[in-house]
Amino acid sequence: MDDYVRLTYQGREFRLPLVAGSEGETAIDISRLRQETGLITLDPGFANTGSCRSAITFVDGERGILRYRGIPVEQLAERSTFKETAFLLINGALPTQKELTRFSVLLNDHSLVHEDMKIFYQSFPRSSHPMGILSAMVNALRSFYPELQNLEEEINITVTRLLSKVRTMAAMSYKISRGHTVVYPRSDLTYCANFLNMMFDSPVKPYELDPDVVKALNVFLILHADHEQNCSTAAVRVVGSARVNLYAAISAGIAALWGPLHGGANQAVIEMLTEMSRHGNLDAMVARAKDKNDSYRLMGFGHRVYKTYDPRARIMKQMAHVLLEKLKLSDPLLDVARELEAIALKDDYFIEHHLYPNVDFYSGIVLRAIGIPTNMFTVLFAIGRLPGWIAQWKESMDDPAWKLCRPRQVYSGPGERDYVPIEER
Ligand SMILES: CC(C)(COP(=O)(O)OP(=O)(O)OC[C@H]1O[C@@H](n2cnc3c(N)ncnc32)[C@H](O)[C@@H]1OP(=O)(O)O)[C@@H](O)C(=O)NCCC(=O)NCCS
């Protein structure tokens, strides 16, 4: 096989080297393109652009494959915990028992949030979206905790501090938004059990932990833990490339995740299914989604990378079904979701456009069954994605090919023209 491609431009031939990944995917290295040819590339939305080499997550959108550090997400969802998966993503290998215990101790040691931060929470208007609060609060962490140095131990502390505190802060924002007493983390509970307890325990009604619910939350978080260079991860890497502190970079990721085309889709799906279940207008909504003159889209369908069924959606769908059965709950939205999926998967438009349910399509139903309110859905996604953001940030910091992210553009504005004084305009 050739190890370069030829580019002919203005009568000259240039050789652009090919780069192969460990799963056989091939890229054209254009890092010297401008220097050698004066040309740049134009790729809106970066759909054809690799921004880095990464050894963290492998996604094959055509075959529906997702692996963290080589391990299929299906195996992790079945056999691992979120804490262990977070360790895997950040450190590159599954932990030994000793490493896992040390990781748990660090997570417990750093789970409390500075009491002064509670005052911040109280200053947000009651109607604030928890994603806006979380993004601001994570950025504020830098003012409360020192900048990390490059020592391995200090990086570990900052990383576990973030993993642990974001979970506490998320539960705290929920409690404060409801005007309830904040529940503090407990060192005798596991990562997910602790979160559920902080969310739902109350002085008048102690929360009873259900192992099926704890397992479901673990699986939900594992399925969201990383997804290579998606919008929010790219935001973390771009912001991090300016060498800001980790908290600021993660805060940028949270802001990006908030959008309805990204993490905010899980909330948008439930709103869409609720509307459909109220009005029974599935066919009309599907018709709108197909209409070129209507910007309406079916939320939870389609993906930039997956052109087949999202493997996470398959696990999530199964889990929604199992969890509702175990908890003896019925959710009319699950029936609507199944019906909508069946309509869409038979429809030529969806088939031709390769539009299948994505991870967000069934995740809201799982979260509802756990008792998570709709406006906290994207916050749960953020807790899940945190180890991925951290791992990607860490990898970019250690990358010998690291560069400040600074794309170029093709300018399409006016040519040079003179300033006109205001009285002459
Ligand atoms: C995720 C998403 C942004 C990916 O988009 P993308 O890769 O940029 O693809 P495009 O927006 O270019 O869409 C490609 C085509 O499919 C159509 N399409 C994509 N998602 C669609 C959806 N959910 N409903 C209806 N049509 C959709 C577009 O209209 C476009 O059609 P056209 O080529 O005839 O103009 C997009 O599928 C979407 O908006 N999905 C809904 C939101 C969602 O669930 N987000 C969570 C992602 S995990």
PDBQT file of the ligand as one rigid body, heavy atoms in Angstrom, charges set to zero:
ROOT
HETATM    1  C1  LIG A 501     -26.653  14.275  16.064  1.00  0.00    +0.000 C 
HETATM    2  C2  LIG A 501     -26.772  15.119  14.804  1.00  0.00    +0.000 C 
HETATM    3  C3  LIG A 501     -26.498  16.585  15.179  1.00  0.00    +0.000 C 
HETATM    4  C4  LIG A 501     -25.713  14.660  13.802  1.00  0.00    +0.000 C 
HETATM    5  O1  LIG A 501     -25.808  15.460  12.712  1.00  0.00    +0.000 OA
HETATM    6  P1  LIG A 501     -24.804  15.512  11.487  1.00  0.00    +0.000 P 
HETATM    7  O2  LIG A 501     -23.859  14.383  11.471  1.00  0.00    +0.000 OA
HETATM    8  O3  LIG A 501     -24.215  16.880  11.455  1.00  0.00    +0.000 OA
HETATM    9  O4  LIG A 501     -25.772  15.266  10.309  1.00  0.00    +0.000 OA
HETATM   10  P2  LIG A 501     -26.621  16.361   9.588  1.00  0.00    +0.000 P 
HETATM   11  O5  LIG A 501     -27.187  17.346  10.553  1.00  0.00    +0.000 OA
HETATM   12  O6  LIG A 501     -25.797  16.885   8.460  1.00  0.00    +0.000 OA
HETATM   13  O7  LIG A 501     -27.802  15.459   9.031  1.00  0.00    +0.000 OA
HETATM   14  C5  LIG A 501     -27.656  14.650   7.880  1.00  0.00    +0.000 C 
HETATM   15  C6  LIG A 501     -29.034  14.481   7.264  1.00  0.00    +0.000 C 
HETATM   16  O8  LIG A 501     -29.849  13.708   8.156  1.00  0.00    +0.000 OA
HETATM   17  C7  LIG A 501     -30.961  14.495   8.591  1.00  0.00    +0.000 C 
HETATM   18  N1  LIG A 501     -31.119  14.279  10.020  1.00  0.00    +0.000 N 
HETATM   19  C8  LIG A 501     -30.119  14.119  10.933  1.00  0.00    +0.000 A 
HETATM   20  N2  LIG A 501     -30.638  13.889  12.144  1.00  0.00    +0.000 NA
HETATM   21  C9  LIG A 501     -31.986  13.905  11.993  1.00  0.00    +0.000 A 
HETATM   22  C10 LIG A 501     -33.039  13.734  12.905  1.00  0.00    +0.000 A 
HETATM   23  N3  LIG A 501     -32.807  13.515  14.191  1.00  0.00    +0.000 N 
HETATM   24  N4  LIG A 501     -34.304  13.829  12.442  1.00  0.00    +0.000 NA
HETATM   25  C11 LIG A 501     -34.533  14.071  11.130  1.00  0.00    +0.000 A 
HETATM   26  N5  LIG A 501     -33.555  14.241  10.221  1.00  0.00    +0.000 NA
HETATM   27  C12 LIG A 501     -32.295  14.162  10.644  1.00  0.00    +0.000 A 
HETATM   28  C13 LIG A 501     -30.599  15.953   8.283  1.00  0.00    +0.000 C 
HETATM   29  O9  LIG A 501     -31.756  16.736   8.082  1.00  0.00    +0.000 OA
HETATM   30  C14 LIG A 501     -29.782  15.797   7.035  1.00  0.00    +0.000 C 
HETATM   31  O10 LIG A 501     -30.656  15.588   5.956  1.00  0.00    +0.000 OA
HETATM   32  P3  LIG A 501     -30.272  16.066   4.445  1.00  0.00    +0.000 P 
HETATM   33  O11 LIG A 501     -28.931  15.445   4.151  1.00  0.00    +0.000 OA
HETATM   34  O12 LIG A 501     -31.382  15.513   3.632  1.00  0.00    +0.000 OA
HETATM   35  O13 LIG A 501     -30.204  17.559   4.502  1.00  0.00    +0.000 OA
HETATM   36  C15 LIG A 501     -28.176  15.005  14.183  1.00  0.00    +0.000 C 
HETATM   37  O14 LIG A 501     -28.421  13.665  13.788  1.00  0.00    +0.000 OA
HETATM   38  C16 LIG A 501     -29.279  15.499  15.114  1.00  0.00    +0.000 C 
HETATM   39  O15 LIG A 501     -29.561  16.694  15.160  1.00  0.00    +0.000 OA
HETATM   40  N6  LIG A 501     -29.906  14.559  15.887  1.00  0.00    +0.000 N 
HETATM   41  C17 LIG A 501     -30.928  14.944  16.849  1.00  0.00    +0.000 C 
HETATM   42  C18 LIG A 501     -30.289  15.414  18.131  1.00  0.00    +0.000 C 
HETATM   43  C19 LIG A 501     -29.685  14.282  18.924  1.00  0.00    +0.000 C 
HETATM   44  O16 LIG A 501     -30.304  13.262  19.146  1.00  0.00    +0.000 OA
HETATM   45  N7  LIG A 501     -28.449  14.517  19.402  1.00  0.00    +0.000 N 
HETATM   46  C20 LIG A 501     -27.735  13.567  20.244  1.00  0.00    +0.000 C 
HETATM   47  C21 LIG A 501     -26.553  12.994  19.552  1.00  0.00    +0.000 C 
HETATM   48  S1  LIG A 501     -25.831  11.708  20.519  1.00  0.00    +0.000 SA
ENDROOT
TORSDOF 0
